[in-house]
Amino acid sequence: MKLFKLMGLALVLFSSNLQLSAQTTISTKLIDEKTQQGIPYATIQYGENSGVITNEEGRFSFTFDTTETLLDSVYISSMGYQKTGYTLEQLQDSVIGIRPKAIALSGVYLFDEELEVDEIIEKMIERLPQNVNQSPIKQRYFLRQSIFGNVQKLDMGFEKSSIPELDKALIDSLGRAVPRNSSYYTETLGDLYIGDSDYKVNIVKAAELYNKKQISSVEELGERLENMFKENVKRDSYLKIKSGLFSQKVQVDSILTDMEEEQAEVIENELGKDTISGLVEEQKQIFDEILGEVFYKDEPKLNVIRKKRKYRYQLEGYTDIDDAGVYVVRFEPKGSADFRGRLYINIEDFAVLQIEFENVKNLRDFRLLGIYYRETVYKGMMRFGKIANNKYELKFMDFSFGRWFRFDRPLDVIEKNKNVKGRRKQNELRLNIDFQMAQNNKWEFIVYDTEPISQGTFDALEEDKNIQATYMPSYNPEFWSGYSIMEPNQAIREFTVSEE
């Protein structure tokens, strides 16, 4: 009997080991052999249609089922480096170094005819309808959004208040409650469905990292302010809100009714996150923003193609991307244009395989009566690849957009009541606010797989809008166990909310 029990136990342990080893995870860092620096956004291909991209530090990991068919090697490629195959055993090392390859000379490439740079650009534009995919598709994607806020100045400028509780100490506490530095991250794995003119999203898993304590402090302050209004302001009063030349009359009843919604919007604006419409709608808004900026869309800020006369193009040389020879074309602004960067154009079919760009000046610089707004940062990289129908689709985007805002104006809030005998003015709060804030949004969007679908399939898809992201006060690497995603950078790995 003991023998059978031992055999049974052995079988249980053996079967458990089989289940545990059904999935294998590879995790390492890719560096330049010469400089020892991490190589960002390199391609790691481990299956026919499976692969990942290194993060900005060169880190990558992927998980695969040991039963699936892999390539004979795991291939690592990055522009400017020799494409190299590695065995899974070699990738178990914590660091992998790859060697820069020799710069390709112009003579290496043979052409039916030598083209001038303007002819290359013209052919690229001419071939856009043939090269760019316009059919409905489904894409498995990973999207990381990083938002950084920095309040550079917040002076409430208290001058007077006729409500004793609404004194300088409280107004100053309002200013202190606003976090000077804030960061907010979301990571989402899902399926993006692109139809004729719309997006739909099916979210598989999502996480968000931020400091809830910053929200609660603002909420508590909002409740205190609401109670003061209820105790000191008559229900049939109205408020006269003046800011310099501007004045607005607002019924107190409507303020109290809408207070909760307004607080949610304030918190949303401060943190740069959507607390009202839900995760699915937030993702779709992000896709509206970032996919609308692809260079060949109708009205992107990156107008290097739509307004090509504003740019000066120079053929820098040739290289290869994913085994395809490409022209390397540098563009610089002529006169008032906004961007500089490089286009990598396929020699064979004139498709854009990659574009790198950055703004050379503020894209917007608005000021009016103490209100200032600037769009200060617009830079990134977009990479494109062929899909099953031989058209090209976006497969990776690294995109940063930065803004700066200042409000430097007086603010006067006056309670008036026409039903009170004597003077109508009941209470008054006068401030002189100077508020300055910079915010930077960064998106990293990766497509793992693209497949064609019919418009009927797109139309029939129903989104689950009840799905929520998992909140994390500190980064938990186990959350994505079993999934292949872009590795987090050091700031995310070290993110944690202090106990204080």
Buried (B, 14 or more C-beta within 10 A) or exposed (E): EEEEEEEEEEEEEEEEEEEEEEEEEBBBBBBBEEEEEBBBBBBBBBEEEBBBBBBBBBBBBBBBEEEEEBEEBBBBBBBBBEBBEBEBEEBEEEEBBBEBEEEBEEEEBEEEEEBEBEEBBBEBBEBBEEBBBEBBBBBBBBBBBBBBBBBEEBBBBBBEBBBEEBEEEBBEEBBEBBBEEBBBBBBBBBBBBBBEEEBBBBBEBBBBBBBEBBBEBBBEBBEBBBEBBEEBBBEEBBBBBBBEEEEEEEEBEEBBEEBEEEBBEBBBEBBBBBBEEBBBBBBBEBBEEBBEBBBBEEEBBBBBBBEBEBBBBEBEBBBBBBEBBBBBBBBEBEEEBBBBBBBBBBBEBBBBBBBBBBBEEBBEEEEEEBBBBBBBBBBBBBBBBBBEEEBBBBBBBBBBBBBBBBBBBBBBBBBBBEEEEEEBEBBBBBBBBBBBBBBBBBBBBBBBBBEBBEEEEBEEBEBEEEBEBEEBBEBEEEBBEEBBBBBBBEEBBEBEBEEE
